[in-house]
Structures are given as structure tokens and as C-alpha cells.
């Protein structure tokens, strides 16, 4: 009985793979107002050009990989915010003799856009907030603090559609319970090189299905036609 089942499974997988190989959907697709979906090198890009009226800091609001799930449907996923920020994030603890009676937490990021709030919570669950600005981004914690965590979020909400829908994230919180503070530390530097102006305005896509049919792409209620 095993042999017929194995043959059926092999033929099914072979047909699915053959379908994906034969159906080339690379190219540029545009909706009625000129927003673009570009598919190339097994990636799905959503592009809104900013040359006439700048709403975003980047033209490319979504970068996803895709896989075929049916002859007319692909499933798309983008990197999670954690996957983007965590590999390059570095937290340095040190002692500075010029600092007294507190632990200073300094954030370093390339962000210089709209108001951004940094918030640090100590091991007594007390939070300390500051508006992030280059050269003036420090938060002071009590000297005897043993652990901390932090949160970063824009002061003003983003929206991706005229009716106020948003497809990104509203804050970033590292996936750890707490960061331990080493003995004799009074200066903590949090360096996040990948948190740039476009970080909070991007789409973050998880297992979304996109219809591809007759040179059209249907996504989020919009029709994009290939040109």
C-alpha cells in the first residue's frame, strides 16, 4: 500500500514545482493611481514613489519574499522588525567617572525624522521617557537599578490608507524580559544602526495571500495591472 501513496505524493509535489517554475510573474504592476508592485528575484516589493509629494522617507514600503500556494495565489512575508534590528543592535555597559548618582542610558540611531520617544523601564517597573534627538538622547535611571528594558515608538501615528488603516508596527520592544546591568556600570549605550527614518512607516507582512491572475495582482483590495 505504501508504494501507490508514495507515487501519488511524488506526482503531486512534482506538479506543484512545475507550476511554480513555468509561471513567471516577474515585472511591474501598477494600480490606478500609479503605486507599484514589483516582483523580481523571488521578492515582492510595494513601491510608492515620493518624487511629487513626500509622505514617506522611502519609496519602498514593503519588501517580502513569496511562495506559490496555488496556481493563482502566492503567500508573502517580510522580515520581522526584530529580524531587522536585532542582528546589528549593540548594548555597551561602561563606567564614566564624570557621571554621578545615576545610571545614564544613551540611545544611538540614524533616525532623525518626526518625534520619536525612547522609554526605559527599571526593575521597579518605573518608566522614564525622553524624546530622541541626536546628541541629546539620554535617560537617567536610579543608581541601584539592576535590570532594565526599553521601548521605542513614534509620537505621532502613521497611516497607510486614506481611511486610516496601518499595516506596520506602532512600537519596538526587544524580545527579552530584562537586560542585566553589570556591577559598577553607570553608562549604558544602546546602538541600533538599522532603526532609520523609514522603520516605523514600513509594512510588516505575515502570511498574506495575494492573487495573481491574467497579468493582474490583487492585494489589499487593490488591482495592480502589469505594464
N, C-alpha and C positions, 0 to 999 in steps of 0.2 A: 504493500500500500504506500510505502514511503516514496517509491520512485515516481509514480504519476504526480504526486503532490509536489515533489521537487521540480519536476519538469514544468508544471504549471507556474510555480513561483518564479522559475528562471525566465520563462517566456514573458511573464508579466513585467518583471524588472527590466528585461531587455527592451520591451515595447516602450516603457516609460522613458528609459535612457535615450532610445532612438528618437522619440518625440522631441525631447529637450534639445538634442543635437541638431535636428533638422529645422526647428523653428527658430530662426534668427530674428530677434526683436531689437537688435541694436539700432540706435538712431535717436532723433529728437522729435518729441511730441509736444504740441502746444495747445493750450486751451483758448477760449475766445478772447481773453484779454492779453495773451502773449506770454503767460507763465509757462515754463518749460519742464518737461520730464525728459531727462537724457539717460539712455541706457547704453552702457559700454563697459567692456572688460568685466562682465558679471556684476556690475554695480548699477544701482538705481539712484539718480540724482534729481532732486527737485530744486529748480533754479528760478529765482525771481530777480531779474536784472534791476539794479538800483541806479542806472545812469540818468534817469529823468527826475524821479522823486525818491530820495533816500529814506526808506523806512527801517532798513536793517543795516548792520555793519558788514554783512556778507551777502553775496548773490546766491550762494548755495545753502539752502535752509535744511536740506536733508541729504545724507549720504548713507545709502543702505546696500547691503548685499541681497541677492534674491535667489530663490529656488522655485522650480516648477512643482506645482502640486496637482495640476490638472491640465488638460490641453488648452484651456483658456484662462488659467489663473496662476499667478505667481505669489509667493509669500515673501514679504520684505522685512528686514530687520536692520536697525542701525546699532552702532556701538552704544553701550550704556554710558551715562555720564561718569560712572566710576571707572569704566574701562578707558575713558579718555583722560581723566585727571590723575588717577592713582599711579600709573607706571612712572610718571615723572615727578610726582609730589615728594617733597623732601622736608622733613621736620628736624631742625637742628636745635639742640639744647646746649647752653654755654653759661659761663659766669662773666658778668661785666661789673667791674669794681665801681663804675660811676653810677650804677643803679642801686637804690636803697629802698628797703622796706616794702618791696613788692616784687612780683614776677611779671615781666613785660612780655607780651605776646605780639610779635610783629608779622604782618602778612605781606608777602611779596608776590604780585601777579602782574601780568601785562595789561590787565583791564584798566581802561581809562574812559569808559562810557558813562551812561546815566548812573544815577545814585545806586551804590552797592553797599549793603550792610554786612559787616562781619560781626558775628556773635559768638562769644566763648562762654561755656558753662563749666563751673568748677565742680569739685566733688561734694559740695553742699547744695548743688542744684540751683545756684545763683548765677544769673546770666549777666554778661557785660557786653554792651553793644558799641559799635563805632561805625561811622561812615568811612568806607575805604577810599583813601586818596594816596597816590604815590608820594612817599616822603613823610606821610602823616597817617600811619595806619596801625598804631599800637593800641593795645588794650592791657590794662593793668589788673592782675589778679592778686589776692592776698598772699603774703609771703609764705604761709604754711600750706598752700594748696598742693595736693599730692597727685591729682588727676584732673584732666580737662577733656572737653570735646568742643567742636566748633561747628558753626552753621554759616553759610554764605547765601545771600539772596538779594535780588534787586528790590529797591524801594518801590518802584512802580511796576505794575503788572504789564506783561506783554500780551498781545493777542495776534492771532494769525488770520482771522477772518473778520469781515465787517460786522458780523453778528456776535463777535466777542469770544469765539472759540479759540482755544490754545492747545497746541499739541507738543509742548515741550515740558520743562520742569520749572517749578517755582522756587526751588532752593537746592543747595548741595550740602549734604551731610556725610562725612566719611563713614564707611561701613564698619566702624569699630565701636565698641562700647565706650571705652575711655583710652586716653593716652596717658601713660605713666610719666610723672615728672621726676627726673633723677635728682639725687641729693646735690645740694649746692648750686642748682640751676636757678638763675634769675632772669635769663633771657631765652626766649623760645622764638625761633624764626620758622615760619611756615611758608615755604616757597612752592607755588603752584603754577608752573610755566604754561600749562595748557588752558588756564582759565582766562580767555581773552574776551573781547567785546561781544563776540557772537555766541558765547557759550550758552547763555540763558535764552537766546532767541531761536535756537535750532529746534527742529522736530526731532524727537526721540521715539523711534518706531519699534514696536514689539509685536511680531507675528501678525502683521496686517496683510490682508488679501487684496490683490489688485487684478482686475480683469483686463486681459489683453485679447482683443478680437478685431479682425479686419482693419488693421492699421490704426486702431484706437486703443487708448488706455483709459480705463475708468477707475478713478481713485478719489476718495473723499467727496463723492457726489459730483465730480467734475469729469468732463470728457476732453481728453487730450488727443489730438489727431496728428499723425505722423506727416512730416513735411520733408 
